[in-house]
Amino acid sequence: KGFDMINPPSQESIEDFFKKYGKVVKVTPRKNDEKFKGSYFIQFEEHEEAKRISEMDLFFNSVKLIIMMKFDYCEMKCVEKGMDPDTMRKQKPQPHIQKTRSKLTPKYEKNCLLHFEGAGPNARWEDIKTKMGADYGSVVFVKLEQQLKSGIIQFKDPIASNVASSISNDNMEFDGVKPVFTVLQGEEERIYYLNRQKADEKKKFNHAKMNNAQKKVDDKNDSSDCSSTSVVKVGGKDDAGIVDCSSTL
């Protein structure tokens, strides 16, 4: 137990706290009639991160937190309410699993990604997209990590290898600095497209989200989510909360 119900911590402080242990996707306070219940749903990117964190002894503001996987928490709540956990788990588990697998295997064309490192401090993604598109081929997207001075260029066609071969002999500079270019392949390539897919899905979700959606989620978490195997539980003073560490929710 550790989250103060009278003076609840901010979502930002909770996110910053758990970022030290894994990649946080989403932090959501649990409420009942708009009153904080003393717990949070915390969604991590990977199930393995969730499992590892659920087994840790963590302290927030000097108070030990109660942390459980969401699956274990739901089983406990089912037993408390006299429901059969096995029955709850059998409610549409396969579509959930199939959806998870589809998310982990995004469809994409190989040889379209070019990684660069060593851009100038004031490089802009708009300029990079325009310059690369004019000299080498249509650019779909540019991911620029300003602080790291690096990023990824996504071409419309599979030309990354050809561009990497020819660009080494060209005087291509981003904000006065000539970067080092490499073709993104294998697992790094898959992760890039997976993250793009997640970002697109998140935009669609936020667009369609209604103002009262959170209350509906809170009301059904104790029963209908018992089929989930990817969650962790972090408790507050009077309510053992859930840390949602699933990459599938």
C-alpha positions as CSV (number, residue, x, y, z in Angstrom):
1,K,0.0,0.0,0.0
2,G,1.4,3.5,-0.8
3,F,-0.8,5.9,-2.7
4,D,-2.4,8.6,-0.6
5,M,-6.1,8.9,-1.3
6,I,-6.4,12.3,0.2
7,N,-3.4,13.9,-1.5
8,P,-2.9,11.6,-4.5
9,P,0.3,11.6,-6.4
10,S,0.1,13.0,-9.9
11,Q,0.1,10.8,-13.0
12,E,3.4,12.4,-14.0
13,S,5.1,11.4,-10.7
14,I,3.9,7.8,-11.0
15,E,5.1,7.6,-14.6
16,D,8.5,9.0,-13.7
17,F,8.8,6.5,-10.8
18,F,8.0,3.4,-13.0
19,K,10.1,4.7,-15.9
20,K,13.1,3.7,-13.9
21,Y,12.1,0.0,-14.2
22,G,10.5,-0.3,-17.6
23,K,9.1,1.5,-20.6
24,V,5.7,3.0,-19.5
25,V,3.0,3.2,-22.1
26,K,0.2,4.6,-20.1
27,V,-0.7,5.6,-16.5
28,T,-4.4,5.8,-15.4
29,P,-5.7,6.5,-11.9
30,R,-8.5,4.2,-10.7
31,K,-11.6,6.2,-9.6
32,N,-15.0,5.5,-8.2
33,D,-17.5,8.4,-8.8
34,E,-14.6,10.6,-9.6
35,K,-12.9,9.8,-6.3
36,F,-9.4,8.4,-6.4
37,K,-9.4,4.8,-5.2
38,G,-5.7,4.8,-4.2
39,S,-4.4,2.8,-7.1
40,Y,-3.2,3.1,-10.7
41,F,-3.3,1.1,-13.9
42,I,0.2,1.2,-15.3
43,Q,0.7,-0.2,-18.8
44,F,4.2,-1.2,-19.9
45,E,5.3,-2.0,-23.4
46,E,6.4,-5.6,-22.8
47,H,4.8,-8.4,-20.7
48,E,8.3,-9.5,-19.5
49,E,8.8,-6.0,-18.0
50,A,5.5,-6.3,-16.2
51,K,6.3,-9.7,-14.8
52,R,9.7,-8.6,-13.6
53,I,8.4,-5.5,-11.9
54,S,5.6,-7.4,-10.2
55,E,8.2,-9.4,-8.4
56,M,10.1,-6.4,-7.1
57,D,9.9,-4.8,-3.7
58,L,9.2,-1.1,-4.5
59,F,8.7,1.9,-2.2
60,F,6.9,5.1,-3.1
61,N,7.3,8.0,-0.6
62,S,8.8,5.5,1.9
63,V,5.8,3.2,1.7
64,K,6.0,-0.3,0.3
65,L,3.7,-0.8,-2.7
66,I,1.5,-3.8,-3.3
67,I,2.2,-5.0,-6.8
68,M,0.5,-7.9,-8.7
69,M,0.1,-9.1,-12.2
70,K,-3.4,-8.1,-13.4
71,F,-4.2,-11.7,-14.1
72,D,-3.5,-12.7,-10.5
73,Y,-5.5,-9.7,-9.2
74,C,-8.5,-10.6,-11.2
75,E,-8.5,-14.2,-10.0
76,M,-8.4,-12.9,-6.5
77,K,-11.4,-10.6,-7.1
78,C,-13.3,-13.3,-8.8
79,V,-12.9,-15.5,-5.7
80,E,-13.9,-12.7,-3.4
81,K,-17.1,-12.1,-5.4
82,G,-17.9,-15.8,-5.7
83,M,-17.2,-16.0,-9.4
84,D,-15.4,-18.9,-11.1
85,P,-12.0,-17.6,-12.4
86,D,-11.9,-20.4,-15.0
87,T,-15.3,-19.4,-16.4
88,M,-14.1,-15.7,-16.6
89,R,-10.9,-16.7,-18.4
90,K,-12.9,-18.6,-21.0
91,Q,-14.8,-15.5,-22.0
92,K,-13.4,-14.7,-25.4
93,P,-9.7,-15.4,-24.7
94,Q,-8.8,-16.4,-28.3
95,P,-9.7,-13.2,-30.0
96,H,-7.6,-11.4,-27.4
97,I,-4.6,-13.6,-28.1
98,Q,-5.0,-13.3,-31.8
99,K,-5.2,-9.6,-31.6
100,T,-2.0,-9.5,-29.5
101,R,-0.1,-11.6,-32.0
102,S,-1.2,-9.4,-34.9
103,K,0.1,-6.4,-33.1
104,L,3.5,-8.0,-32.6
105,T,3.8,-8.9,-36.3
106,P,3.2,-5.6,-38.3
107,K,3.1,-5.8,-42.1
108,Y,5.9,-3.9,-43.8
109,E,8.2,-3.9,-46.8
110,K,11.8,-4.4,-46.0
111,N,14.7,-2.2,-47.1
112,C,12.8,1.1,-46.6
113,L,14.5,2.4,-43.5
114,L,17.7,4.4,-43.3
115,H,19.2,5.2,-39.9
116,F,21.4,8.3,-39.5
117,E,23.6,9.4,-36.6
118,G,25.4,12.7,-36.2
119,A,23.0,15.4,-37.4
120,G,23.6,19.1,-36.6
121,P,22.1,20.5,-33.3
122,N,19.4,22.5,-35.2
123,A,18.4,19.8,-37.7
124,R,14.7,19.7,-38.5
125,W,12.8,16.7,-39.7
126,E,11.0,18.8,-42.3
127,D,14.3,19.8,-43.9
128,I,15.6,16.2,-43.8
129,K,12.5,14.9,-45.5
130,T,12.6,17.5,-48.2
131,K,16.3,17.1,-48.9
132,M,16.3,13.3,-48.9
133,G,13.1,13.2,-51.0
134,A,14.6,15.5,-53.6
135,D,17.9,13.7,-54.0
136,Y,17.0,10.0,-53.5
137,G,13.3,9.1,-53.5
138,S,10.0,9.7,-51.9
139,V,10.2,9.9,-48.1
140,V,7.1,8.7,-46.1
141,F,8.3,9.6,-42.6
142,V,11.3,11.0,-40.7
143,K,11.8,10.2,-37.0
144,L,14.3,12.7,-35.5
145,E,15.7,12.3,-32.0
146,Q,16.8,15.9,-31.4
147,Q,18.8,15.3,-28.3
148,L,20.6,12.2,-29.7
149,K,21.1,13.9,-33.1
150,S,20.0,10.8,-34.8
151,G,16.9,9.3,-36.4
152,I,15.3,7.1,-39.1
153,I,14.2,7.9,-42.6
154,Q,11.4,5.8,-44.0
155,F,11.3,5.7,-47.8
156,K,8.2,4.9,-49.8
157,D,10.1,2.3,-51.9
158,P,12.7,-0.4,-50.8
159,I,15.7,1.7,-51.8
160,A,17.5,2.1,-48.4
161,S,20.5,-0.1,-49.4
162,N,21.0,1.8,-52.7
163,V,20.8,5.1,-50.9
164,A,23.2,4.0,-48.2
165,S,25.7,3.0,-50.9
166,S,25.5,6.2,-52.9
167,I,25.1,8.7,-50.0
168,S,28.6,7.9,-48.6
169,N,30.1,9.5,-51.7
170,D,27.7,12.5,-51.6
171,N,28.1,15.7,-49.5
172,M,24.8,15.2,-47.7
173,E,24.6,17.2,-44.5
174,F,22.0,17.8,-41.9
175,D,22.4,21.3,-40.4
176,G,26.0,21.5,-41.5
177,V,27.0,18.0,-40.3
178,K,27.5,14.9,-42.4
179,P,25.8,12.0,-40.6
180,V,26.7,8.3,-40.7
181,F,24.0,6.3,-42.5
182,T,23.1,2.6,-42.0
183,V,20.3,0.4,-43.3
184,L,17.9,-0.6,-40.5
185,Q,17.3,-4.4,-40.7
186,G,16.0,-7.4,-38.7
187,E,14.6,-6.8,-35.2
188,E,15.3,-3.1,-35.3
189,E,13.3,-2.8,-38.5
190,R,10.4,-4.8,-37.0
191,I,10.4,-2.7,-33.8
192,Y,10.2,0.5,-35.8
193,Y,7.1,-0.6,-37.6
194,L,5.6,-2.0,-34.5
195,N,6.0,1.4,-32.7
196,R,4.5,3.2,-35.7
197,Q,1.6,0.8,-35.7
198,K,1.0,1.4,-31.9
199,A,1.2,5.2,-32.4
200,D,-1.4,5.1,-35.2
201,E,-3.7,2.9,-33.1
202,K,-3.3,5.2,-30.1
203,K,-4.3,8.2,-32.2
204,K,-7.4,6.3,-33.4
205,F,-8.3,5.3,-29.9
206,N,-7.9,8.8,-28.5
207,H,-10.0,10.2,-31.3
208,A,-12.9,7.8,-30.6
209,K,-12.6,8.0,-26.8
210,M,-15.7,9.3,-25.0
211,N,-15.5,11.4,-21.8
212,N,-16.9,8.7,-19.6
213,A,-14.8,5.8,-21.0
214,Q,-12.5,5.7,-18.0
215,K,-15.4,5.0,-15.6
216,K,-16.6,2.2,-17.8
217,V,-13.1,0.7,-17.8
218,D,-12.9,1.0,-14.0
219,D,-16.2,-0.7,-13.5
220,K,-15.5,-3.7,-15.6
221,N,-11.9,-4.3,-14.6
222,D,-12.7,-6.4,-11.6
223,S,-14.7,-9.0,-13.6
224,S,-14.4,-9.0,-17.3
225,D,-10.6,-8.7,-17.5
226,C,-9.9,-12.0,-15.7
227,S,-8.9,-13.5,-19.0
228,S,-5.9,-11.2,-19.2
229,T,-2.5,-12.6,-18.4
230,S,-0.4,-9.4,-18.8
231,V,-1.1,-7.2,-15.8
232,V,0.4,-6.1,-12.5
233,K,-1.2,-4.8,-9.4
234,V,-0.1,-1.7,-7.3
235,G,-2.1,-0.9,-4.2
236,G,-3.1,2.2,-2.4
237,K,-4.2,2.7,1.2
238,D,-7.6,1.0,1.0
239,D,-7.6,-0.6,-2.5
240,A,-5.0,-2.9,-4.0
241,G,-4.6,-1.3,-7.4
242,I,-3.5,-2.7,-10.7
243,V,-0.5,-1.9,-12.6
244,D,-1.4,-2.7,-16.2
245,C,1.8,-3.9,-17.7
246,S,0.3,-5.4,-20.8
247,S,1.4,-4.5,-24.3
248,T,-1.9,-5.7,-25.6
249,L,-4.4,-3.4,-23.9
